[in-house]
Amino acid sequence: MKGKKLLIFLTIFFLLSFIYIDFKLSNFEKDVRNEIIKMRIFRYILVITSGMVLTSSGAVMQILFKNPLLDSYVLGISGGGLFGFILSSVYFKGNLLISIFFSFFFSLLSALISLSFSSNIKSDRKVSILISGLLVNILFSSLVIILSIFSKRDITFLFYALMGSFNHIFISKNLFLYISFFVTIILTTVFIIFKSKELDIMSIDEDIASTSGVNVKKNFFFILLIIIYQTSLIVSFVGMVGFVGIIIPNILRMAGVVKSKDLISGSFLGGASLILVADFISKYSFSFEIPIGVVLSLFSLPFIFWIVKNNFE
Amino acid sequence: MVNIENLKFSYTKGKDFLKIEDLSIKENGIYSIIGENGSGKTTFLKLLSKLLEGYEGKIDLLGKDLKRIKEKEIANIISYIPQKIYLHYDFPVYDFIKYGRYSKMDLFGNLTFKDLKDINFLLEKLEIEHLKKRNCFSLSGGEMQLVQLARSIFQGGKILIMDEPFSNIDFRHRKKIIEIIQELKGEKIVLISSHDLGICFNISDTIVGLKNGKMVGIGNKDLMKNELKKIFDTEIKFIEDDGKIYFYEGV
């Protein structure tokens, strides 16, 4: 991406961060204020990490599947992950490691189901993957609801899990695990950035990619596996947050960003900014907090319509 | 340099789609493959490019068994231009060509200074310098074909495979592509599949006829012009003049 665009992005981002952390705090006493800021910084880190990961994974999936309407939510990966997480939280109360393993396992399962569904639908590949993702999403959302009812959970928990929220952080307060997961997210992200040249060639044409020396199948599944891992982590922390991974990469493409590396790095900043704004709105627009997924979906609908109008004939 | 023995390939089990018993190409030059739609031209070229798996028999490229050639090695042996390229997202022309040498890139996707110089040389040679800063979506069919040709020459495969390079290309670009191919024939094996018999017969050193997945004749143009009825099941008329052959439908 060009330096100037990046600079504008960064400025907006920092302004947002400042407002986000310091909003409506002037009336509090100093001690309370510091305490609130600490909590907000914690939330802030979670918000921007998930914004970055969800958006960049959306960008990568759109390249992998050559479909501008995909992200981990649409393909059903998040749904599977959430089901796995809640399943394990019912049977292994509170063990974060096991929960995340379950979440990963079911994300992987849902991706496999989606892929095998779509390969059996004799339609345009762009459409068939969307349909199968939709079906898998419905399947796992229903399972999540059944599971929540059986385990006699509070119904608001279900709402926040299905629509995503940074208020109801589901996990225990084990800081060490937090940090280690954060590190794995950074490592896998760096790995994907290094894979951006393969992504570029694969986005051109798969036959050209293989005759140029790219192992298309291996790269496809490896990169998909990494995205599934990242998504399952984020889902375990904040629930299902959709659409941010669709909007930002498409806006970037509209602005003339075409190479994978630029798309991914632009997605980091754009995704983090958008999700900060959405979280801000979800927190302060009413006297109570609404799930961030609701804000994002409402905001995305016109965009999604516009993308469909431009990409599907 | 290319050696094929008892090649058998099928898309559905039990039904051979392509069956070539013996074909060998020993020297550089232009080789055309002609045949009806569905006669196996594209399948044959894809098999040679290692894009289809599960064939029986033996394919040797430059003395190496195709099944044993590693991913990155194939880039130095084959340069492949598909029949039609489906670009889903826009891409810069310069990077499109640059990625031809993916196998020589370092971890960060950089090429050596010499490689970059080669790109500029090629752009100049193919007279497409003005396209350098544009994106692929804005190119015409003919321009895109030239860019693809530049990419595959830059890749440097010893065997250049072009699947229907002349379909939907205007006259000017077609002429340019033919000129470039003819320059390349001294140093590469150029394999072309085409429905344009005129071009095939007048530029090729050897013509291969395919029918229903089987080879029905191989040879130079004087030999093959008499085999046309066998390949296409219909009378094809032509006029010979000054060593060139001009085809017409005869309607």
Contacts between the chains, C-beta under 8 A, distances in Angstrom:
chain1	res1	chain2	res2	distance
A	63	B	89	7.3
A	66	B	88	4.0
A	66	B	89	7.5
A	67	B	88	7.8
A	68	B	89	8.0
A	194	B	107	6.2
A	194	B	108	7.7
A	196	B	109	7.3
A	197	B	99	7.2
A	197	B	102	6.7
A	197	B	105	6.3
A	197	B	109	4.0
A	200	B	91	7.5
A	200	B	95	7.1
A	200	B	99	6.3
A	201	B	99	5.1
A	201	B	102	5.8
A	203	B	88	6.7
A	203	B	89	5.5
A	203	B	91	7.2
A	204	B	85	7.4
A	204	B	87	6.7
A	204	B	91	6.0
A	204	B	96	6.6
A	204	B	99	7.2
A	205	B	82	6.4
A	205	B	85	5.1
A	205	B	86	6.7
A	205	B	87	7.4
A	207	B	46	7.6
A	207	B	49	7.4
A	207	B	51	5.5
A	207	B	80	6.4
A	207	B	82	5.0
A	208	B	80	6.8
A	208	B	82	6.7
A	208	B	85	7.2
A	208	B	151	7.9
A	210	B	49	7.8
A	210	B	50	7.0
A	210	B	51	6.0
A	210	B	71	7.6
A	210	B	74	7.7
A	211	B	49	5.2
A	211	B	50	7.4
A	211	B	51	7.1
A	211	B	74	6.2
A	211	B	75	6.8
A	211	B	78	5.4
A	211	B	79	6.9
A	211	B	80	4.0
A	211	B	155	8.0
A	211	B	157	7.7
A	212	B	75	5.3
A	212	B	99	6.6
A	212	B	100	6.5
A	212	B	102	4.6
A	212	B	103	6.6
A	212	B	155	6.4
A	213	B	71	5.2
A	213	B	72	4.2
A	213	B	73	7.6
A	213	B	74	6.2
A	213	B	75	3.8
A	213	B	102	5.5
A	213	B	103	3.7
A	214	B	71	7.1
A	214	B	102	6.3
A	215	B	71	4.9
A	253	B	89	6.9
A	253	B	90	7.6
A	258	B	89	6.5
A	258	B	90	5.0
A	258	B	91	5.7
A	258	B	92	6.3
A	258	B	135	6.7
A	259	B	91	7.7
A	259	B	92	7.3
A	259	B	95	6.6
A	261	B	109	7.7
